[in-house]
Amino acid sequence: MSGHSRWSQIKHKKGVTDQKKGQLFSKLSKLISLAARRGASPESNIDLKSALDQARAANMPRENIERAIKKVSDKSAAQLEDLVIEAIGPGGIALRIKAITDSKNRTIAEIKKLLADHGSKLVPPGSISWMFNQSVSVDDPTIQAQIDDLLSALDDQDDVEDIISNLQ
């Protein structure tokens, strides 16, 4: 039974959970930095308070939180900005992808590639807003699997903060 040690199994599971936790902490750090631009005091900045609450709920270390807030005061560091991308997904669903990035062009290119790989495409901003008022459901299991794959791939992308769709 070589290669079947208990430590080997634990090591692989730990590696996967550590990677997911790192991605979550990275997203939360960007969210905190972006909110801290409007003021470093959680009492006067409701966005920062909300971001800090999310970080605490995820058990993010205090040092990481403080580093994210201090990053805003460092003018030599790359400045983060909000980005909203709209797309049409498999089955004609509408997607609004919210991202926080330090490089708008890189993030748009990465998301555009992810969308193309999953049978989706970017659309001009504001062109699908009307679609969010319609309820859309997918009965085809193949299309539902494509949608699930796309949403999973977008969620794994580091800069993506939130994904909104009109899918029921």
Sequence and secondary structure as in RCSB ss.txt:
>XXXX:A:sequence
MSGHSRWSQIKHKKGVTDQKKGQLFSKLSKLISLAARRGASPESNIDLKSALDQARAANMPRENIERAIKKVSDK
SAAQLEDLVIEAIGPGGIALRIKAITDSKNRTIAEIKKLLADHGSKLVPPGSISWMFNQSVSVDDPTIQAQIDDL
LSALDDQDDVEDIISNLQ
>XXXX:A:secstr
 TT  HHHHHHHHHHHHHHHHHHHHHHHHHHHHHHHTT S TTT HHHHHHHHHHHHTT  HHHHHHHHHHHH T
TS   EEEEEEEE GGG EEEEEEEES HHHHHHHHHHHHHHTT EEE TTTTGGGGGS B    HHHHHHHHHH
HHHHHHSTTEEEEEE B 
